[in-house]
């Protein structure tokens, strides 16, 4: 089972909710699942498995989560399957649910049981036919490239005043700014948040320069531990984090200094800690999802190393994922941003030109984030990767992130 978590933003660029998307089988080995309700498996809702496994608080930070259900699983015992925070769950349906009595009745049962409903992939031509279902929905996802928002606002405000509009497929900040300016959407979904702001040549803040200096130092071969300790000591947040972690390791006595703490860790563990801790601080003035996606990509890339016959490149893959949004963080082109960082040519080739032996892993992760299951299935077939291996890698990544953040 392939599962991914996709963020939904409000107009202030804060993550306000998530959507869970999944696929049961490899679509290249079982093409019949494409375009059908069987994607989620008959009588089964994979999103509930993910919530149970990770926990709602760790998975979404207590935010609402849209959980897709199929036109088959809708008739399962959803009321019993959803065991956590039902008030945070929105059941997400699509145009494979015909607006006939059987479905209308079942959806009414679910709303009576306390579930909220959302709907996506509904063409404008079907709005009138879907009145019995739309009348029960609290959210509707609209493809902003196919629907004129001003007209949609008039339609929904007059007929369904309580329904909230969600914009999908937003691929640039300019598009996002235009849509949010109209004040018609509740949530915004798309790849726009991973992109650098166009035409921005801001100077890098002094504090970020300190973080970059530290990252460059520890990712250079045979770096000086004393020098690293002195740079860590300039930042209270990093100092507190380092001492708190190392004090747990001290068997006798406490840590007498930052240099003492750094010496206890050693080069390898210090590099690992700094790469993750500094990334969190470096990205602090951006939407929280930027930190999350950077760390998730780093760990997921590392976990996929063996699948792509790159076991010897685990550390490079981790850094590749970690720095994969550095262009958006520094508000520069990827090429310019990486010229400031101390990274290998292999990482630069993958992130700037999508070439080299690391690039297939980066491409795979980006397709996975967008729930492009057809392309993911193709790669798994070509590389003879078992779906269960990918599933475990992603679940392990989420668990690692949970332990790191919570």
N, C-alpha and C positions, 0 to 999 in steps of 0.2 A: 504494500500500500504506500503510495507516494502522497505526502501531505506537506503543505506549505502555509505559512501565515503571512497575510498581506495587509499592510497598514492602511487605515483611512484617516485622513487629516481634516481638521476644521480650517476655517479661513485664516486663522492665526498661525498655521503650520504646526499645530500640536496634534499628536496622534490621539484621536478620540475613540477609535474602535479598530477592530481587526476583522478580516474575513479569513475563514479557513477553506482552502481548496484541496481536493484530493483526487486521486485516481487509483482504482483497484488493481488493474492489470496493465501490462505492457501493450499499448495500442498497436504496436507494429506486429506483435504476435497474435493479438486478438483485435483486428480492425473493427469488429462489430460494435465495440464499446464506444467508438467515436460518435458524438452527436446523439447519444441516447442517455436515458436516465440510468443506465447500468453503470455509469462512471462511479457512483458511490456504492454500488453493490446492493443487490436486492435485500430489502429488509434490514439494512445496516446503515448507520450514520457514522462515518469515520471521525468526524469532528469531535464527537463525544469521547472517542477513545483518546484523542490527543489531550483534551481537557482533563480527563481522568488521570492520564499518565503524568502530565506536567503540573496540573493544578491551575485553576483560573487566575489566581493572583500572580503566579510566576509567569504564566503564559502571556497574559494581556495586561498585567499591572492593575487588574480589577476593572478594566474597561469592557464595554460591550463587545460581543463577538458574534459575527454573522456565520451561522453554520448551515451550509447547503444541505438540503434534503432532496432526494430524487422523487420522481412520480411513482416509485415503488416503495421506497423506504418511508414515505409519508404515512403508509398504512401499518407500519410497525408500531411497537409500543414505545413511542418516543417519550411519552410521559414518564415511563420508568427508566428509560435509557439515559435521560438527562439528569444526572445525580448531583450536579454542582451548580449553584447560583443560577437558577432558572431565570431570575429577573435580569441577568446579564446576557442571556442568549436571545438572538433574533434568528428565527428559522428563515433561510433564504431559498426561495423557489425561483423557477424560470418559466419560459414559454412552453416547456414540455408538459406543464400542468394545464390540461384543457379546462375551460370554465364551465364544466358540466356538474350536475347535482352531486355525483359521487365525490368529487374533489372539493367542491364548495362545502359540503357537509363535513368532511374530514378536517378541513382547515378551520372551520368554525369550532369544531371540538377542541382543536389545539389552542385557538385564541381564548376559548372559554377556560382552558386549563392554565392560562396565564402566559402563554407564549406570544411574543410579537412576531410579525411577519414582514419580510422584505421580498421584493421581486426584481429580477434583472432579465436582460435580453428580451424585453417586450417591445416589439415594433410599434410605432405610432399608429399604424393601421389597425392594431388590435386593442387599442385603449378602450374603445366602446364595448367590444365583445367581453372584455375582462372586468367589466364593472362589478360583477358579484365577488370577484377575488380582490380587486383593487380596493374595494370598500372595506376589506379586513386588514389591509396592509398599512404599516406605519412608515415604510421606506420603499422607494422605488429608485433603482439605479438607471441612469440615462446615459447613453453614449453621446458625449458632448459634440462629437464630430458628425453625428447624424441627426441630432435634435436641436432645434432652436430654443434656447432656454427661456427666452421671454415669452414665447407662445406656450411652452410647457408650464411655466409658472401660472399663466392666466388660466389654463385648462385645469390644473390640479388645485389651485386656490379656490376656484369656483365650484368644483365638483367634490374634491377631497381635501378640504381645508386643513385636516390634521396630518396629511401625509407629508413626509420629508423627502426632498429630492437629493440624490447622491450622484455626483458626476464621475464618470469612469473614463479610462483611456486618456488621461492627461499626460502628455509627454514632455512638456516644457514649462518653465517658470512663467514665461510670457502667457501661455495658455491658462495656467492657473490664476495669474493675476487678473486676466480678463474675466474669467468666470467668477472669481470671488468678488470682483467689483460690482457684479450684478446682484450680489446678495441673495441668490436664489437657491443655493445648495446648502445642505446640512453637512455632507461629507464629500471629500475629494480623493479620488483613487487614481494611481498611475505611477509612472517612473519619473515624474518631474522632480521629485524631491532629491533624487540621486544625481541631479545635473548641476554643474556650476552655474551661478548667475551670469547671464551673458553680459559682455561689455563691462565687467567689473575689474578694476585694476587697483583695488585697495592694498595699502601697505599691510604687511603682516604685523599683528600686535606683538609688542615686546614679550609678553608672557608666552605666546605661541613660539616665538623664536627660541626661547629657553627650552621648550618641549622638543622642538625640532633638533636643537643642538644635542640634547640628551639621546634622542632616537638615533641620530647619526653616529654618536659616539659608541653606543652599545651594539650597533649593527656593523661596526667596523671590526676587522679581525684583531684579536689580541688587544682589546682596549684596556685602558688603565682603570682599575677598580676605584682607586682614590679619586680620580678625576670625575668618575660617574657619581660617586658619593657626594662630592662637592656641589655638583649640579642639582642633584636631588634635594640637597639641603636648602636650595634657594626657594623651594616651593613647599609651603606648609601642608597642603593637601597630600602631596606625594610623600612627604616625610612621615605624616601620621599613618598613611596606608602602609608604608614600608615597615615602620616600627611595630605596628599592630600585627602584621603578618609574621615578622621574624621573632617577635616575643613569644609567639605560640610554639616556635621551634626550639627556643632556648630551654635546655634541660636544667641548668643550674644558673642561678643569678639572672640578671637582666641584661639588656643591651646598653652598653655604655656610650655609644655614639653612632652616628649614621655610617661612618666608615666601618665600625664594628659590624653593623647589620649587613652592610654590603659584602664584607668579607665572609660572613657566615653563609650567604647565599651562593657566592661564587659566580663566575662569568655566565655560565649557561642559564642558571635559574634567575639571575638578575636580569639578563636580557629578556627572558620570557615575561617576567613581571613588569619590567619597564615598558615593553611593547604594548601590553594590555592596559596597564594603569595610565600611561601617558596618553594613549589613544582616547581613553575616557575623558581626560582633562582637556586634551587638544580639541575635542569635538563638543565641549560643554556648551558653547554659545550657539550651537546649531540644534535643529529639532532632535529630540531624544532618539528618534528612529535612526539617525545617522550613526550614533554610537552603537546602537544595537546591530544595524546591518553590517557595520565594519567588523565587529567581533564575531557575529554569526558567520560571515563570509570567511573570516580567518580560520575559525575552527572547522567549518564545513570543508574548506579547501584542504586543510591538513588531513581531515578524516577520509578524504577521497583519494589521497595519494596513491595507495596501493591499487585502487581500481584503474587508475590511469598509468600504472607501472612507473610511478614516480616516488616510491617509498624513500629513496635517497634525497628527495627534494622537499621533505615535509616542512622544514623550517622556512624555506623560500615560499612555499605555498601559503603558509600561515601569514607571512609578511605581505604577500600579494593581496590576500583578502583584506588584511588590516588597512592597507593603503589604497584600496580600490575606490574609496570615495574622498581621497585627499584633495582632489581637484575641487570638489564642492566645499570642503572644509576651508581651504585656503583661498577659494574663489578665484582660481586661476585655471588655465588649461591643464590637462593631465601631464602633458610634456613639461610645462613650466613648473608645476608643483613637484614632480618627481626629480627635477633638476636640483631642487633645494634639499631633497632627502638623500640619505646614503643607502641606496638600494642597488641591487645587482642589475646588470643589463638584461638578464632573463625576466626579472619582474617588470622592468621598463618596457621591454618588448611586448609582454602580455597585456599590460594595462594601456599602453599608448597605441600600439599597432595591431594588437590581437594576433600576435605571431609568436613562434617559439614553442618549446615543449610545455610551458606552464599555461599557455593560452587556452587549450581545450578545457582545462578545469575551470578557469574563469568564465568561459563561455557557457559551460554546463550550469554553473551556479546561477548565472543571470537568467538563463532560460527557466531554471527551477523556481527562482523567485517570482517569475511571471506566470507560473503554473502552465508553461507551454509543454504540456505532457506529450504531445506528438513528437517534438524534437528530443525531449528527454528519452522517450521510448526508442527513438532511432539510434541515439548514442549508445544506449544500453545494449541494443542488438549488435551494433557494429563492434563494440568493445567487449561483448560477452560479459556484461555486468549483471549480476543477479539483483532484481528489484529489492530484495530483502536487505542487501548490503547498503543500498542507498537509503532505504527507510531507517536502518539502524544508525547510519552516519548522521542523518538529520536529527533523529530523536536524541542521540548522544550529544549533538551540538547544542540543542535546546536545553538539555540537562546541564551541560557545562556552563552555559550562559546563566542559567538559573542560579547555580552555585556561586558564580562570579559576582552577580549583581545583588542577589537577595541574601 
